[in-house]
Amino acid sequence: MATPLRPRAEYGAHLLVSTCAAVADLRTLLDQGMNATSPSDTLPAQAMAAGSDRSRLWAGLAAALFVPAFLVAVMVTLTFYRPSGCVTYGEQCGEGLPGWVFAWGVGLGAVMFVVALAAPALRVRQVALAAQLLAECTALLVVLSYA
């Protein structure tokens, strides 16, 4: 059965009412959405429950790979003429970055490694891992600065 045609004025009023109702529904949905917890808020708790936090693994891997990276940095440094001449003949010894920067880099890397392993909070472990990587890279940069 066909619906009767509406006059233009009635059709426009019906369109206005349905548009206002849609806007009100949208406002209600937005208000509920703003007050509800988003899935990203529960992500760290789910990550911990699922065991997908790998900050301890990465901290151990970074600490284990520091010694080979140090040896490679020393070998790369010794391939240049000036550092190898300094080691072999004791001449043309240049100045790189100070040794205390290397000591602080290694020391801070070791401390941050322990913090990354022992800290119970996820965010603390992530910050400790970032600080550990930065400290280890600084120590390696000191070695490479003698090239």
Backbone hydrogen bonds, N-H to C=O, Kabsch-Sander energy under -0.5 kcal/mol:
donor,donor_aa,acceptor,acceptor_aa,energy
11,Y,7,P,-2.1
12,G,8,R,-2.3
13,A,9,A,-1.9
14,H,10,E,-2.2
15,L,11,Y,-2.0
16,L,12,G,-2.1
17,V,13,A,-2.3
18,S,14,H,-2.2
19,T,15,L,-2.0
20,C,16,L,-2.3
21,A,17,V,-2.1
22,A,18,S,-1.9
23,V,19,T,-2.2
24,A,20,C,-2.3
25,D,21,A,-2.3
26,L,22,A,-2.1
27,R,23,V,-2.5
28,T,24,A,-2.2
29,L,25,D,-2.3
30,L,26,L,-2.5
31,D,27,R,-2.6
32,Q,28,T,-2.3
33,G,29,L,-2.3
34,M,30,L,-2.3
35,N,31,D,-1.4
36,A,32,Q,-1.5
41,D,38,S,-1.1
42,T,38,S,-0.8
46,Q,42,T,-2.1
47,A,43,L,-2.8
48,M,44,P,-2.3
49,A,45,A,-2.0
50,A,46,Q,-2.4
51,G,47,A,-0.8
52,S,47,A,-2.1
53,D,47,A,-0.6
54,R,52,S,-0.6
58,W,54,R,-2.6
59,A,55,S,-2.1
60,G,56,R,-2.3
61,L,57,L,-2.4
62,A,58,W,-2.5
63,A,59,A,-2.2
64,A,60,G,-2.4
65,L,61,L,-2.1
66,F,62,A,-0.6
66,F,63,A,-0.6
67,V,63,A,-0.6
69,A,65,L,-1.9
70,F,66,F,-2.5
71,L,67,V,-2.3
72,V,68,P,-2.3
73,A,69,A,-2.3
74,V,70,F,-2.3
75,M,71,L,-2.4
76,V,72,V,-2.7
77,T,73,A,-2.2
78,L,74,V,-2.4
79,T,75,M,-0.8
79,T,76,V,-0.7
80,F,77,T,-1.3
84,S,80,F,-1.7
85,G,81,Y,-2.5
86,C,82,R,-2.0
87,V,83,P,-2.2
88,T,84,S,-2.7
89,Y,85,G,-2.5
90,G,85,G,-0.9
90,G,86,C,-0.7
91,E,85,G,-1.1
94,G,92,Q,-0.6
96,G,94,G,-0.5
101,V,98,P,-1.0
102,F,98,P,-0.8
103,A,99,G,-2.3
104,W,100,W,-2.6
105,G,101,V,-2.2
106,V,102,F,-2.7
107,G,103,A,-2.7
108,L,104,W,-3.0
109,G,105,G,-2.0
110,A,106,V,-2.2
111,V,107,G,-2.4
112,M,108,L,-2.7
113,F,109,G,-1.6
114,V,110,A,-1.9
115,V,111,V,-2.3
116,A,112,M,-2.6
117,L,113,F,-1.6
118,A,114,V,-2.3
119,A,115,V,-2.5
125,R,121,A,-1.9
126,Q,122,L,-2.2
127,V,123,R,-2.2
128,A,124,V,-2.5
129,L,125,R,-2.3
130,A,126,Q,-2.1
131,A,127,V,-2.4
132,Q,128,A,-2.5
133,L,129,L,-2.5
134,L,130,A,-2.2
135,A,131,A,-2.5
136,E,132,Q,-2.5
137,C,133,L,-2.3
138,T,134,L,-2.0
139,A,135,A,-2.1
140,L,136,E,-2.2
141,L,137,C,-2.0
142,V,138,T,-1.7
143,V,139,A,-1.5
144,L,140,L,-2.3
145,S,141,L,-1.3
146,Y,143,V,-1.3
147,A,144,L,-1.4
